């Protein structure tokens, strides 16, 4: 495996494989790898002849007062894990390489970015503009046949699918299932912020989603009743969610009943960590 710092070097290293018709897979990450990241890397390794993992904490998707400086970083550990998984190229550029002097372009994906995390009262649509812009840059730099993202960031996955569709970017988006610890907590780099007591409370997120799943499995379809079951678990854990919402898993439009494929999404602050989780109700993830 080689660690690459510049766009020019990455393109030069990929050129022979591209000419030979080798399928390139891209796994975009912000690093501090956990099993969720590695599951996507393994999927890319199975599907593709060349695997590129990007390692870049993207400042454009952090708002004022968010944890850009504190966000966990471990390039040496990430590189060791990537090499063990058979990654060919680890792209770890500096901020100045991705956003050189004079950079002033932003991609705004409409229709999906004003709700949930994109609500102006929360992270805002600017968060997803930062995501869309850096992902579009990575797609242009690597030109992968496939790119891999996780279902835990469900809204982000929908935004990236729409980005690709609207701009006719020739890449197939693959979404891997949420990976959880044995206790049910969704894996996240931000879990490292949690104390033992906070981690115990954070488990209320998963219990809330599971309570909603159980109500739906018993035949409940009314959105208010399903949300009430989830809310009761959050209250029991002492969690005050930023949001707990049922929305269409296709376009994030609000729903009054669980019909077909419905996304239940939750976000809450636990200590110094802002955690998100979700589950698909009434359909397949």
C-alpha positions in Angstrom: 0.0 0.0 0.0 1.1 3.5 -0.7 0.1 6.7 1.1 -0.4 9.5 -1.4 -0.6 13.2 -0.5 -1.3 15.0 -3.8 -3.9 14.8 -6.5 -1.2 14.6 -9.3 0.5 11.6 -7.7 -2.8 9.8 -7.1 -3.8 10.3 -10.7 -0.5 9.1 -12.0 -0.6 6.0 -9.9 -4.1 5.1 -11.0 -3.5 5.8 -14.7 -1.9 2.4 -15.6 -4.7 0.4 -13.9 -7.3 2.6 -15.6 -5.8 2.0 -19.0 -5.8 -1.7 -18.3 -9.5 -1.6 -17.5 -9.1 -2.4 -13.8 -12.2 -1.5 -11.8 -11.4 1.2 -9.2 -13.3 1.3 -5.9 -13.3 4.4 -3.6 -14.0 4.4 0.2 -14.2 8.1 1.3 -13.5 8.5 5.1 -12.5 11.0 7.7 -10.3 8.4 9.4 -10.1 7.0 12.9 -11.2 3.7 11.4 -13.6 1.3 13.1 -15.3 -1.9 11.9 -17.8 0.2 10.0 -15.1 1.7 7.8 -13.4 -1.7 7.4 -16.6 -3.4 6.3 -16.8 -0.9 3.4 -13.1 -1.5 2.6 -13.7 -5.3 2.5 -16.7 -4.8 0.2 -14.6 -2.6 -2.1 -11.8 -5.2 -2.1 -14.3 -7.9 -3.1 -15.8 -5.9 -5.9 -12.8 -4.0 -7.4 -9.3 -4.6 -8.7 -7.9 -1.3 -7.3 -9.1 0.1 -3.9 -8.5 3.7 -2.9 -9.4 4.9 0.6 -9.4 8.6 1.2 -8.5 9.9 4.6 -9.5 13.6 5.0 -11.2 15.4 7.8 -13.2 17.8 5.7 -13.4 21.3 7.3 -16.1 22.4 4.8 -18.7 20.1 6.5 -18.0 21.4 10.1 -20.0 24.4 11.3 -19.0 27.0 13.8 -18.5 25.6 17.2 -18.4 22.0 15.9 -15.6 19.6 16.7 -13.2 20.1 13.8 -10.1 20.5 15.9 -11.1 17.8 18.4 -12.2 15.2 15.8 -10.2 12.0 16.4 -7.3 11.4 14.1 -4.9 8.4 13.9 -3.3 8.3 10.5 -0.7 5.7 11.5 -3.3 3.4 12.9 -5.5 3.9 9.9 -2.7 3.2 7.5 -1.8 -0.1 9.3 -5.5 -1.2 9.2 -5.9 -0.2 5.5 -2.7 -2.1 4.6 -3.9 -5.2 6.4 -7.2 -5.1 4.5 -5.4 -5.0 1.1 -6.0 -1.3 0.2 -3.9 -0.2 -2.7 -3.7 3.5 -2.2 -4.4 5.7 0.9 -5.1 9.2 -0.2 -4.3 11.5 2.8 -4.0 15.1 1.4 -3.5 18.3 3.4 -6.4 20.8 3.5 -4.4 23.0 1.1 -4.3 20.2 -1.5 -8.1 19.8 -1.5 -8.9 23.5 -1.1 -6.0 25.4 -2.7 -5.7 29.2 -2.4 -8.6 30.8 -4.2 -10.9 27.8 -4.0 -14.5 29.2 -4.1 -16.9 26.6 -5.4 -19.7 24.9 -3.6 -22.1 22.2 -4.7 -25.6 22.5 -3.1 -27.9 19.5 -3.4 -31.5 20.6 -3.1 -34.5 18.8 -1.9 -32.9 16.7 0.8 -30.7 19.1 2.8 -33.1 21.3 4.7 -34.4 18.7 7.2 -32.9 16.4 9.9 -29.2 17.3 10.1 -29.7 19.9 7.4 -32.3 21.9 9.3 -31.0 25.5 9.7 -31.6 25.1 13.5 -29.1 22.2 13.5 -26.1 21.7 11.3 -27.8 23.4 8.4 -27.7 22.7 4.6 -24.2 24.1 4.5 -23.1 20.9 6.1 -24.3 18.8 3.2 -22.9 21.4 0.7 -19.5 20.7 2.3 -20.1 16.9 2.0 -21.3 17.2 -1.6 -18.4 19.4 -2.7 -15.6 17.2 -1.2 -17.2 14.0 -2.5 -17.6 15.5 -6.0 -13.9 16.4 -5.9 -13.0 12.9 -4.8 -15.1 11.4 -7.6 -13.3 13.7 -10.2 -9.9 12.9 -8.8 -10.2 9.1 -8.5 -12.9 8.5 -11.1 -14.0 5.2 -9.4 -16.4 2.7 -10.8 -17.9 2.3 -7.4 -17.9 4.3 -4.1 -18.8 3.0 -0.7 -20.7 4.7 2.1 -22.5 3.6 5.3 -26.2 3.5 6.1 -25.6 5.1 9.5 -25.3 8.4 7.7 -28.6 7.8 5.9 -29.3 11.4 4.9 -25.7 11.7 3.6 -26.2 8.6 1.5 -29.3 10.0 -0.1 -27.6 13.3 -0.8 -24.7 11.5 -2.5 -27.0 9.4 -4.6 -28.8 12.6 -5.8 -25.6 14.3 -6.5 -24.5 11.5 -8.7 -27.8 11.3 -10.5 -28.3 15.0 -11.0 -24.7 15.6 -12.3 -24.5 12.4 -14.3 -21.4 11.2 -12.5 -20.5 7.7 -13.7 -20.1 6.0 -10.4 -22.2 3.3 -8.7 -23.0 4.2 -5.1 -22.9 1.2 -2.7 -24.4 1.6 0.8 -23.2 -0.8 3.5 -25.4 -1.6 6.6 -24.8 0.1 9.9 -22.3 -1.8 12.0 -22.9 -1.9 15.7 -21.0 -3.0 18.8 -22.4 -6.1 20.6 -24.5 -3.8 22.9 -26.2 -2.2 19.9 -24.4 1.2 19.8 -23.7 2.2 16.2 -20.0 2.5 15.5 -18.8 6.1 15.2 -15.4 7.8 15.5 -17.2 10.2 17.9 -17.9 7.3 20.3 -14.4 7.9 21.6 -15.6 11.1 23.3 -17.9 9.1 25.6 -17.2 8.2 29.2 -18.4 4.9 30.5 -21.5 6.5 32.0 -22.2 8.5 28.8 -21.9 5.3 26.7 -24.5 3.6 28.9 -26.9 6.5 28.2 -26.1 6.5 24.5 -27.4 3.0 24.2 -30.9 4.6 24.5 -30.6 5.6 20.9 -30.5 1.9 19.8 -33.2 1.0 22.3 -35.4 3.7 20.9 -35.0 2.4 17.4 -35.6 -1.2 18.5 -38.8 -0.2 20.3 -40.1 1.4 17.2 -39.2 -1.7 15.2 -41.1 -3.9 17.7 -44.2 -1.7 17.4 -44.1 -2.0 13.6 -43.6 -5.7 13.8 -46.7 -6.0 15.9 -48.7 -4.2 13.2 -48.6 -0.5 14.3 -48.4 1.9 11.4 -49.4 5.2 12.9 -46.4 7.5 12.9 -47.3 9.2 16.2 -47.7 5.8 18.0 -44.4 4.6 16.6 -42.6 7.8 17.6 -44.1 7.6 21.1 -42.6 4.2 21.6 -39.2 5.4 20.6 -39.5 8.6 22.6 -40.3 6.6 25.8 -37.0 4.8 25.5 -35.1 8.1 25.0 -36.8 9.5 28.1 -35.9 6.4 30.1 -32.2 6.9 29.1 -32.3 10.6 30.0 -31.8 11.6 26.3 -33.3 14.8 24.8 -33.1 14.3 21.1 -32.2 17.1 18.6 -34.7 15.2 16.4 -36.6 12.0 16.3 -38.5 11.8 13.0 -40.2 9.4 10.6 -39.6 10.3 7.0 -39.7 8.6 3.6 -36.5 6.6 3.0 -36.6 7.7 -0.6 -36.9 11.5 -0.4 -37.1 12.4 3.3 -40.6 13.7 2.9 -42.7 13.6 6.2 -44.9 10.6 6.7 -48.0 10.0 8.9 -47.9 6.2 8.5 -45.2 3.6 8.2 -45.8 2.5 4.6 -43.3 0.7 2.4 -39.8 2.0 3.3 -39.8 4.5 6.1 -36.7 6.0 7.8 -36.7 6.6 11.6 -33.8 8.9 12.3 -32.5 10.2 15.6 -29.8 12.6 16.8 -28.8 13.5 20.3 -26.0 14.9 22.3 -24.4 12.7 24.9 -21.7 14.5 26.8 -19.4 15.9 24.2 -20.6 13.7 21.4 -23.3 14.4 18.9 -24.6 11.0 17.8 -26.9 9.9 15.0 -28.6 6.6 14.3 -31.4 5.4 12.1 -33.4 2.3 11.0 -35.6 1.5 8.1 -39.1 0.5 9.1 -41.5 -1.4 6.8 -39.0 -2.2 4.1 -35.4 -3.5 3.4 -32.4 -1.5 4.3 
